[in-house]
Amino acid sequence: MLNEGTRAPDFTGTDQAGHTINLAEYLAEGEVLLYFYPADFTPICTAQACAFRDRAEDLARHDVQIIGVSPQSEGSHQRFSAAYDLPFSLIPDTGKSIIRSYGVDGPLGFGVRRATFLIGQDGVIRKRVVSDLFVGSHTDFIRSVLEDDGQREKQE
């Protein structure tokens, strides 16, 4: 799994709406909160996506964009996004190329680790959290991203 201070692998994918998503292009607009999750519509993944949805406007005010990645199909992501009114891109990584490049493939290649990375505009991973079974670690992560950004703004 990639560590803080590591350059984030660039990727291109198609989201649930058919839009091409390229990490480098997103980074040109601000930081990226990239999160990996095992499956659409499971209780923990749904809670995580809804927690990110609920903080998406706060993150956007700090120029942080959200991208979710899991191995489900585009159709599954479309239904999941519509059901929970998710305002961010979900990339279907059915071949797990993005998942593997970030080192979040599950044990023996089964499943996906629940991991969230904050990638700075320079393409370097600033922070990360891994918590396979608890959403609280990921919501705390969002809070820390917002607090850290607020502290940087005060210093400038």
C-alpha positions as CSV (number, residue, x, y, z in Angstrom):
1,M,0.0,0.0,0.0
2,L,1.2,3.5,-0.8
3,N,2.5,5.6,2.0
4,E,2.3,9.3,2.8
5,G,5.0,11.2,0.8
6,T,4.7,8.8,-2.2
7,R,3.8,10.0,-5.6
8,A,0.2,8.9,-6.4
9,P,0.0,6.9,-9.6
10,D,-1.9,8.8,-12.3
11,F,-4.9,7.0,-13.8
12,T,-7.7,7.5,-16.3
13,G,-11.1,6.0,-15.9
14,T,-14.7,6.4,-16.8
15,D,-17.1,7.3,-14.0
16,Q,-20.7,6.3,-13.5
17,A,-22.0,9.1,-15.8
18,G,-19.6,8.1,-18.6
19,H,-17.2,11.0,-18.0
20,T,-13.5,10.4,-18.4
21,I,-11.7,11.0,-15.2
22,N,-8.0,11.7,-15.1
23,L,-6.2,12.2,-11.8
24,A,-3.8,14.8,-13.2
25,E,-6.6,16.9,-14.6
26,Y,-8.4,16.8,-11.2
27,L,-5.2,17.8,-9.4
28,A,-4.9,20.8,-11.7
29,E,-8.1,22.1,-9.9
30,G,-7.1,21.2,-6.3
31,E,-6.4,18.4,-4.0
32,V,-8.1,15.0,-4.4
33,L,-9.6,12.8,-1.8
34,L,-9.4,9.4,-3.4
35,Y,-11.2,6.6,-1.7
36,F,-11.4,2.9,-2.3
37,Y,-14.2,0.7,-1.1
38,P,-15.2,-2.9,-1.6
39,A,-18.8,-2.8,-3.0
40,D,-21.8,-0.7,-3.8
41,F,-24.9,-1.0,-1.6
42,T,-23.2,-2.8,1.3
43,P,-23.9,-1.3,4.7
44,I,-20.4,0.0,5.5
45,C,-19.7,1.2,2.0
46,T,-23.1,3.0,1.9
47,A,-22.4,4.7,5.2
48,Q,-18.9,5.8,3.9
49,A,-20.3,7.1,0.7
50,C,-23.0,9.0,2.5
51,A,-20.5,10.5,4.9
52,F,-18.4,11.7,2.1
53,R,-21.5,13.1,0.3
54,D,-22.5,15.0,3.5
55,R,-19.1,16.7,3.6
56,A,-18.6,17.1,-0.2
57,E,-19.6,20.8,-0.1
58,D,-17.2,21.6,2.8
59,L,-14.4,19.8,0.9
60,A,-15.2,21.6,-2.3
61,R,-14.9,25.0,-0.5
62,H,-11.4,23.9,0.4
63,D,-10.7,22.9,-3.3
64,V,-10.8,19.2,-2.5
65,Q,-12.5,16.9,-4.9
66,I,-13.7,13.4,-4.2
67,I,-13.3,10.3,-6.4
68,G,-14.4,6.8,-5.3
69,V,-13.1,3.6,-6.8
70,S,-14.4,0.0,-6.5
71,P,-14.5,-3.0,-8.7
72,Q,-18.3,-2.9,-9.5
73,S,-19.6,-2.1,-12.9
74,E,-20.6,1.3,-14.3
75,G,-24.3,0.3,-14.0
76,S,-23.9,-0.6,-10.4
77,H,-22.2,2.7,-9.7
78,Q,-25.0,4.5,-11.6
79,R,-27.6,2.9,-9.4
80,F,-25.6,3.5,-6.2
81,S,-24.9,7.1,-7.0
82,A,-28.6,7.8,-7.9
83,A,-29.9,6.0,-4.8
84,Y,-27.8,8.1,-2.4
85,D,-27.5,11.3,-4.4
86,L,-23.7,11.1,-4.5
87,P,-22.2,14.4,-6.0
88,F,-18.9,12.9,-6.9
89,S,-17.4,10.4,-9.4
90,L,-17.3,6.7,-8.9
91,I,-14.9,4.8,-11.1
92,P,-15.6,1.2,-11.9
93,D,-12.3,-0.6,-11.7
94,T,-13.5,-4.0,-12.8
95,G,-9.9,-5.1,-13.8
96,K,-8.5,-3.7,-10.5
97,S,-5.7,-1.8,-12.3
98,I,-6.2,1.4,-10.2
99,I,-6.8,-0.6,-7.1
100,R,-3.5,-2.6,-7.6
101,S,-1.5,0.5,-8.4
102,Y,-2.5,2.0,-5.0
103,G,-1.8,-1.3,-3.2
104,V,-5.3,-1.7,-1.9
105,D,-6.2,-5.1,-3.4
106,G,-7.5,-7.5,-0.7
107,P,-5.6,-10.4,0.7
108,L,-4.7,-13.0,-2.0
109,G,-6.4,-10.7,-4.6
110,F,-9.9,-11.0,-3.1
111,G,-11.9,-7.9,-2.4
112,V,-10.6,-4.3,-1.9
113,R,-9.2,-2.6,1.2
114,R,-11.2,0.4,2.5
115,A,-8.6,3.2,2.1
116,T,-8.7,6.9,1.7
117,F,-5.9,9.0,0.3
118,L,-5.5,12.8,0.2
119,I,-3.4,13.7,-2.8
120,G,-1.9,17.2,-3.0
121,Q,-1.8,19.2,-6.2
122,D,1.8,18.2,-6.6
123,G,0.6,14.5,-7.0
124,V,2.1,13.4,-3.6
125,I,0.0,11.6,-1.1
126,R,-0.3,13.9,1.9
127,K,-2.4,11.7,4.2
128,R,-4.0,8.3,4.1
129,V,-6.2,6.1,6.3
130,V,-7.0,2.4,6.1
131,S,-9.8,0.9,8.0
132,D,-11.5,-2.0,6.5
133,L,-14.5,-2.3,8.9
134,F,-15.0,1.1,10.5
135,V,-16.3,4.2,8.7
136,G,-15.4,6.4,11.7
137,S,-11.7,6.5,10.7
138,H,-12.6,7.8,7.3
139,T,-15.0,10.5,8.6
140,D,-12.4,11.5,11.1
141,F,-10.0,11.7,8.2
142,I,-12.3,14.1,6.4
143,R,-12.5,16.3,9.5
144,S,-8.7,16.3,9.8
145,V,-8.3,17.3,6.1
146,L,-10.7,20.2,6.7
147,E,-8.9,21.2,9.9
148,D,-5.5,21.0,8.4
149,D,-6.6,23.1,5.4
150,G,-8.1,25.7,7.8
151,Q,-4.8,25.9,9.7
152,R,-2.8,26.4,6.4
153,E,-5.2,29.2,5.5
154,K,-4.6,31.0,8.8
155,Q,-0.8,30.7,8.3
156,E,-0.9,32.2,4.8
